[in-house]
Amino acid sequence: MSTEAGIDVQRQLESLIQDFRTNDPLMPVIVLHAEDPADDDRVTELVDELREGQQRHGTRLAVAPTEPQPGDLDPTARAGRLLCDLGDSGKWGDRSAAYRPYAFPRLNLVRALQEATDDPEMREHWPTAPVGTPDGNAQREQAQTHLLRILARQRWRPRRPSRRQRQTLLTDVQQFLPMGVLGAFTALLTRPEWYIAALAGIGLMILLAVLNHVPGRAPLFLWLRRESRWFLTTTFLQSAARRRSTSVRLLRPVRSWRAIAARAYDVAEAMREGGPFPLQLYVLALFEDLRDNHRRGSWDLRGFKRTRPPVLFLRRISRENGGIELIRAVSDVRSRRSELDPLLIVAGVAADDAALLDRGADGGPPAALPQSPPLPPRLSPRLQQRLGHWYDEWAGNLRADQSPSRTNALPWVLRIPLPREELVQLRQADWRCVRARNRPPLARVVWSAYSLLLVLVLAVTAGVVHSRELHRTYCSAGLLTADRDTERRPAPGGGTECVGIATGDVRFGAQLRGGADEEGRRLRDLEELVREENAEVLRGRPGTYVTVVYAGPLSSSPVDPSLVKGAEELAGVYLAQRVVNENYTVKLRVLLANGGADMGHQRVTADAIAEYADRDPTVVGVVGFGRDLQSSPDVTRRLHRVGLPIVSGTNSATYLPKDFSNWFSLAAPDEHQADALGLVARQLRTLDRAPRALVLARDTEESQDRYTSEQALYGGEMLKREGFRLLPAQNYRVANGKPELRLHAENICRGESVPSVIYFAGRVEDIGPLMTQLSTEPGCANREISILTGDDLSKARFSGAGGRDGVAPRITLYHAALAELKEAASGTAFYEDAAKHLPWMRNGEATYDAADFASGQTALSHDATRALYWAASLGDVRQSRAATWVNLRSVKLDGMATGTIDFTDAPLYGERRGHSIVLKRVRRTPEGISEADVLCSRPAGDTEPLDVRECAIE
């Protein structure tokens, strides 16, 4: 600043700005004038210096044009012209000033309404008949319609040059961004792909933007804009409301639109009448916009970021350019509203016109200045001290000065007379420019676009990483959510498989990779059939159903691509579901759970079932877990803790019913199978003078398999009881899914003592390589050898059963099977139901010896499901989980696929009797075909033991 007065005034401005950082100080209208009219130009130069200083300090400022305006306008209209362009954010400095440009929606709405009121098209539509008459009411309706049409053509905004149309479009589109985000979030709730959610949000925004810019129509959601809410609710306009509704509600668009339309016409009529009302409405709208632009409680904390108040500079105000009327309107609006706004006004006035700011238009004497009595020049304090004194006194007297009785006072004006000696230009070395502390506020750093961008980048990165982790961990995942009931786990031989319980849109058949084409198609078909049946149950009578979980091997792996067991068991479960739902009141819902290839991940599956059962009380039990593994006790114990009984069709573990009260099985235990095979071994011993036997077992040291070790244990004990001399047992390894049997075959066949009986404690997939090795070794190729083995061989398909397996010449295979189907066939409707409900079954194919039923696994899983359902629906009433567990010990069902399912004699923590069992013999015919025949059998429910006479091998 080049003068003492400029330095002092600038210091006072910066003092107010400093206070503005922490609170809301009173912002006066500072009017500067010289004591001597000859110094008026120096005052104007001082105002220019103040503007330049504030601009360098980063203050948002605007300069109202005070040059003479063309046209014959009264002072009030000229004052309105001074405010017309202040609704343009470009008039308040560039982006470098602070934070981001101002927004003036309220001021622009008032200006748009003024332009529509002054539009030439409206002149002939204003009503001429008196208000309240029929003609007057009709004319008012027509005038309102035409006014709204003009406003719609203007988009309810002031007319702007064409270069601003793009900004207007962006401003309109911004209001639809939350709608787009809401649409995207709503789409995400359905867990689609991320791009579908993004397209949903973008599509909704585009649709709303297109509808918003239909020519000749008001913008969408006009009544919900902040300027419209202010327009309807400000008390300043209530006098024009004429008892019309001012309700604005999102769900009442018609009523809200009528309210804003009526208010717009009432205000337009008031504007047309002229007077001080239009000018005061402009001033009020400007104050409301600036107050909103500095509101600290806003979503972007803009009030904390804009630490300097806006300043309006008026270089030289007078009656001719409307400046005096503008200052009066500012003071009147502030006095009437009694609300603080952040606008600081600095104006210069000629010395001769200064009295107009202190008195009314009646020419009375001016009011006294708020200052102490004058002192001699030598004792007079500096202007800086007087400014502080004047401001404090002005602020203290503001309450009284706003009283209506003090008509000659403009309470919000702080008039500062500048003596000549302080307007003298100083030496350039003495120029000063004080600036308030300009430390960036914390909100500017933490809550800023850059911080938001950083947070978005981190959030997107974390979201991508999280999404990738979800897709790697779970079988069904979206952008941020996943179905946690199924997980991806390593599969044998590489890759992953989907394990867990399928409660959502997971389909295990869709997760298969290569191999098992026929079984894979069968599995996918069965999953779809079960899903449709479940949907029918939920849609029909949602309150009268029970849920059973089937847990089986529903995936394959590169080393074991077969899905025979899972597909066949699932067919039995589905068949039981269809029969139950067609014939019983309590319906059956079936959920599928995959334990992985060979049930390798059954622990994970058991955890998933238990967690789901905690959420769904309709789950009453589990069918399946048909493979005896090292994890079987943990699985049974986990389900025991949540009160779920297990009914297994094919798990022949001897120890499980002894250790767990919730374990029920239709399969003959391994110990019983070994005892039954002992009848064959006894006959084979009598045919050999020096009976030698060998137990050949799969090595389970590096696997979870427990079935083969149990078979080896009970098989070895049986051979000892039957009087065989046991050779040292041999364990073969499995590498990459293939058994390593060559060295074992050489040791067996080339040793000094070649066994006549081999108890094979292995899996069905290992029998083929064993036959190949034994048939080519010299010591075994020309020797009669009998191989005894357990029920896993029932899954093999020999020539008589249509299929793919066989035995070597001079080798006879004796194996146990779990399902006696022939004797039970005449007393069951199982095959009629299968032909009716299984879509791949054609007429005549559903028989007990059909390839799809020969292994017995379909029949066993069907019977297990029927038994569990019977316990869960005792008395045709839906039972609880605990009641189902108790009711299982009273289950006795005749006419099942394997005979009579009877749990009534099952002791607690003990073995029961009456399992279905079959002993089969497989040998090569002279034609070179492997042929299987039944030695002896017992259907389910028959407790009479087998004997040697029934099971004669000759």
Residue, then its C-alpha position, 0 to 999 in steps of 0.5 A: m500500500s502506497t499511503e498511510a491510510g491504505i496501510d491502516v485500512q489493509r491492516q484492519l481488513e486482514s484483522l477481520i480476515q484473521d478472525f474469520r479463520t476461527n469464528d464468524p465476525l461481523m462483516p461491515v460495509i466499509v465505506l471509504h471517503a476523503e475528508d476533502p472533496a479534492d482527494d476523492d480520486r485518491v480514495t478511488e486509487l486506494v480502493d484499487e490498491l486494496r483490491e490488488g492486495q487482496q487478489r495477491h493474498g488469494t481472496r475471493l473477490a468481485v468488482a461490481p461495475t460502477e461506471p455509468q449505465p446506459g438507459d433511463l433507470d431509477p437508482t434501484a434498478r441500477a443497483g440491481r444491474l450491479l448484482c446481475d453478473l455476480g452469479d457468474s463464478g468467474k467474476w469471483g476470481d480464478r481457481s487459484a484463489a482458494y479451493r474451488p469456484y463459488a456456486f450461485p444457484r439461488l442468485n441465478l434462479v432469481r435472475a432467471l425469474q427476473e429475465a422470464t418476467d421481463d421477457p417480451e412474450m410475457r407482456e401480453h399475458w399478465p392479468t388485467a382483471p382484478v384478483g379474485t374475479p373469475d376472469g382474474n383467476a383465469q388470466r392468472e392461470q394462463a399467465q402462470t402457464h406461460l411464465l413456466r413455459i419461458l422458464a422451462r425454455q431457459r432451463w430455469r437458469p439465466r440466459r448465458p452466452s453459448r460458450r457456457q452451455r457445456q458448463t451448464l450441462l455438466t452442472d445438470v449432470q452432477q445431480f444425477l451422479p448419486m443416482g448412478v452410484l445408487g444404481a451401481f450399488t443396487a446392482l452390486l447387491t445381486r453380485p454380478e460382474w463388476y462391469i455390469a454394475a458399472l454399466a447399470g450406474i452409467g446407464l442410469m445417469i445417461l437416461l436421467a441426463v437425456l430426460n433432464h434435457v428434453p427441450g421445453r421441459a423443466p429439469l428433472f427433480l427441480w423441486l429437490r434442488r437446494e435453490s428450489r428448497w430455499f426459494l420455497t422455504t425462505t421467510f423473505l418470500q412468505s408474503a407472496a405465498r398467498r397461503r399456498s403450500t410450500s411442501v417439498r417431498l421426494l415422494r410427492p413430485v406433483r404437489s412439490w411441482r405445484a408449490i414451486a410453480a405457484r411461488a415462481y408466479d407470485v414472486a414474478e408478479a412482485m418483481r414486475e411491480g418493481g420497488p425495493f423488493p427485486l433488489q433486496l431479493y437479489v441481495l438475499a440470494l447472494f448472501e444465502d449463496l455465499r453463506d452456503n459456499h462457506r458452510r463448515g458443516s458441508w459434505d466437503l468441509r468447504g467452510f474450513k478450507r475457505t479461510r478468507p471471506p469473499v470481498l466485494f469492491l465498489r470503486r465509486i458509489s453514487r446515486e447515479n450508478g445505484g451504488i448507494e441503493l445497493i448499500r442501503a439494500v445490503s443493510d436492510v436485508r442484514s437487519r431484516r434477516s439478522e443472520l451472519d454472512p461472510l461477505l465483506i464489502v469495501a466501497g469508495v464514495a465521494a466526500d459530497d455523497a457520503a452523507l447519503l449513507d447516514r440519513g434518509a431521503d428527507g434531507g435531514p442532518p447526518a447522523a454522528l460518526p462513531q468516533s471520539p471527539p476530535l483531538p488536536p492534530r498533534l495529539s490525534p491517534r493514528l488511523q489504525q487505532r481509530l479504525g479499531h475503535w470505530y469497529d468495536e463501537w460499531a459492532g457494540n451498537l449494532r443491536a440498537d442501530q438495527s431498530p426500526s425507529r432509527t430510520n436515518a441510520l444504516p447500521w451495517v455501514l462503517r464509514i471511514p473518513l480519510p484525512r488528507e495527510e494520510l492519503v499522501q503517497l509514501r516513498q516506495a521504500d515505506w510501502r507496506c502490505v500486511r497479510a493474515r497468517n496463511r497456514p493451510p487448514l487441516a481440512r484442506v490437506v486431509w479432506s481434499a480432492y487430492s486426498l480423495l484421489l489418493v483414498l480412491v486409488l488405495a480403495v480401488t487397489a484394495g478392492v481389486v486385491h480383495s476382489r481377486e482374493l475373493h475370486r481365488t478363495y470362493c467359488s462365487a464372488g462379485l466385486l466386493t462380496a462372495d458366497r462364503d459357503t463354498e471355497r476353492r481348494p487345491a485338487p489332486g494333480g493340480g488346479t482347484e476344485c469347489v468344495g463346501i455347500a451350494t446355497g446360492d448360485v454355485r453349481f458344482g457341475a459348472q466347475l468341472r475341468g476336462g474328463a468325466d464327460e458323461e458323468g459331468r453332464r449327468l451331474r449338471d443335469l441332476e443339479e438342475l433337477v434338484r434346484e428346480e425341485n427346491a424352488e418348487v418346495l419354497r414356492g409351494r408351501p415354504g413353512t412345511y419342509v425339511t432340508v437334507v444335505y447330501a455330501g459327496p464327491l461332486s468334483s473330479s481331478p486330473v489324477d481321478p477324473s471319475l465322477v461315478k460315485g457322486a453322480e450315482e449317489l446324487a441320482g438316488v438322493y434326487l429320486a428320493q426327493r421327487v418321490v417324497n414331494e409327490n406323496y407326502t405333506v412335509k416336503l423335502r429340500v435338498l442342498l448339495a455339498n461337495g467334499g472334493a475328489d475322493m472326499g479329500h476336503q470333507r473337513v471343509t465341507a463339514d465346517a460349511i454344513a455346520e455353519y449353514a445349519d446354524r443359520d437354517p433351522t430347517v436342516v435336519g441331517v446329512v446324507g453321504f460322507g460315504r468314504d472312510l478317511q482319516s478325517s472322518p472322525d473329525v467330520t462326524r464330531r463337527l456335525h455332532r456338535v451342531g446336532l446333525p445326524i449322518v445317514s451314510g449309504t456306503n461308508s463301511a467304517t466299523y469304528l464310527p457307530k461305536d464312537f459317535s451316536n449321530w452316525f447311522s450307516l446302511a453299509a456293512p462294516d469292514e469287519h463284517q465284510a471280512d467275516a463274510l469273505g472268511l467263508v470263501a477263504r475257509q473253502l479255499r484253504t481246504l483246496d490247498r495243502a500248504p495254504r499261504a496268503l498275503v495282504l496287499a494294501r494301499d499305502t496310506e501314509e501320505s494320503q487320507d485313506r482309512y478304508t484300505s487300512e481298515q480292510a487290511l487289518y480285518g482281512g489279515e485277522m480273518l486269514k489268520r483265523e482261517g488257518f492261512r500262513l501269512l506272508p509279510a504284508q506289502n504296501y504299494r504306493v500311488a503316484n500321480g493317481k497310478p498304483e506302483l505295483r510292478l515290484h510288488a507283483e515280482n516279489i509275489c510271483r517270483g518268491e519261494s512261496v507264492p500265495s494262493v490267496i491275496y487279500f487286496a485292501g485297495r481301491v477299485e481303480d487299482i485292480g486293473p493294474l494289479m490284474t495286468q501285472l499278475s497275468t504277465e509274471p511267470g510265477c503267477a500267470n500259470r497258477e490259480i490265485s484267488i483275490l479277496t477284497g472289500d466293497d469298493l470293488s462293487k463300483a467296478r463294471f465287469s462285462g456282465a454289467g456292461g462295462r470296462d473292467g475285467v480279471a486276468p486268466r486263472i485269477t478269481l476275484y471274490h469281493a463284497a458288495l453293499a446292496e442286494l438288489k435282486e431279492a429286494a427288486s420284487g418288493t420295491a417301487f424304486y425302479e418304477d420311480a426311477a423310470k418315471h423321474l430320471p430323464w435318461m432312463r428309457n422304458g425297460e432300462a430301470t432294472y436291478d442289473a442295469a449299469d446305472f444301478a449295479s454298484g448299488q450306490t444309487a439304491l443306498s443313497h436313495d434308502a438313506t435319504r428316505a430313512l432320514y426324511w422319515a425321521a424328520s417327518l414322523g407323524d406327517v409333522r415337520q420335526s426339529r433337528a434334535a427330534t430327527w436324531v432321536n427318531l432315527r432309532s425308531v426307523k423301520l422302512d419296508g419296500m426300499a431298494t435294498g430291502t428293509i431299513d431297520f434302525t430299531d435294533a441299533p444300540l447306542y455306541g455299538e454295531r447293529r445287524g441287518h445290513s445288506i451284503v452280497l458276496k460276488r465272484v468274478r472270473r474269466t470265461p473260456e471266451g475271454i470275458s469277465e463274468a460276475d456271479v453272486l455267491c450269496s447275499r442278504p437283503a437289508g433287514d435280514t439278520e440271519p448270518l451267512d454260512v458256508r453252504e450258502c456261499a459255496i464256491e464249487 
